[in-house]
Amino acid sequence: MHRSQRMALVGAMAITAALALAPTASAAGTGTTRVLIATRPNPALSTAPVALYGRVKPTSSTTAPTGQVCFYDGTSTTTLGCGTLAAQANGTMQTHIKVSLAKGTHALVAKYSGDSHYAANQSKVLLLTVS
């Protein structure tokens, strides 16, 4: 083998090893979180957007959760929208979106995607009346 062939072979092995060690998108953590949902205002008017807030707090770790929170209306599989978590002054990770909702009562849920440290989780249902 020529020196240039050996270098190419060694380089290929280094790349293969680096790829094997990289975490995959499907890697799910086992840590637990508490997911909260809040709205502003509540009750709301159909003529103005409503801000939906999703907060994710670890229950037993100081590692900050990463990822997204998506918001759902009732048992629908269609999302109202998603936001990426960002740190807040109190150490909580939070995201928010603004949506327009039709008149009526809405059963809102925030679902956290999970990350390499924490499993996916969701909030309890929050009822929002829009008039």
N, C-alpha and C positions, 0 to 999 in steps of 0.2 A: 504494500500500500504506500502510496505517495503521501508526503506530509499534508498536502492540501486535502486529500481524501480523508485522512484521519481527523483533521480539524472539522470537516463537514460532519462526520459521523459523531464526534463528541458534541458539537453544537446541536445536532438533532436530538441527542439524548437529553441534553440540558433543557431544551424546549419541551420535550415530552414530559420530563419530570416536573417542570413548573406547571404545566397544564393539569397534570394529575393531582397536584396539591391545591389548586384553586377551588374555592367553594362553588358549589353549583347553585343555580337559582332555586332548586327544589329543596335545598337544605333547610330544615325547619328546626328551630330551637325548642328547648323543653321548658324554658323559664315561663313564669306566668305573669300576666298583666291584668290590670283593671282598666276597662274601657268605659269612658263616660261620654254622654252626648248632651249637648245643651243647644238651645236656640235663642236667638235674639231678634225680634221681640217674641214673646209668647204670652198671650195670643197674638196673632198676626193679621194683617190685612192682605187681601189678594192683590191689592194695587201696589204693593211694595215688596222688594226682595227680602227674604229671610236669611239670616246668617246661621249656618249650622256649624257647631264646634265639636270636634272629636278630640278627646284627651286620652292619652295612654300613659299609665303609671305602672312601673314594675312593682310586684308585690314582695320580692325577696332579694333584689339585686340593685346595685348602683349603676349598672351598665344602662345607658340610655337606649330605649327602643328606637329603631329606625324603620323606615318603610312608609306605607300609606294607610290612610283611613278612608273607606268609601262609605257613602251614606245611601240608605235605602228607605223607601216609603212602603211600609207594610211588608207583606211577604213577597213583594215583587223582586224579580231577579234583575230588573233594570236599575242601574245606579242613578241617583240624582247627581252624583259627581264624586270625585276623589281628590284628596289633597295629601301632600307629603308632610310628614311630621317635622316640626322645628322646635328647638328648645325654647322654653319660657323662663322667666326670671325665677320662678319658684321651683325649678327643676323638673317640671312636668313637660312632656312632649305633647304638642298640640298642632292641629291643623284646622282650617275652616274654609268653607265655600259659601257662596251666596246663590240662592235658588228662588224661583218664583213658583208658588204652589197655588192650586185651585182652591176655591172655597170648600170647606168641609173639615173633617177631623182626619189627621194624618198620624199614622203609627210609625215613627221614625226610628231607625236603627243605624248605629255606626259600627262598621266591621273593620278591625285592624288586620292587616295582611300577614303580620308576623315577620320575623327575620331570623338570622342565624343564632340568636340568643333566646328568642321568645316565640312561643307558639301563637298562631292566629287566635283571635278572640273577638267577641262582640259585646256591645252595650246591651243594657235592658232597653225595652221599648219606651220611647218618650212620645206622649200624645201632644200634638200641636193642633190647636183650633185656628183655622183661617176663615175670616169672615169678609 
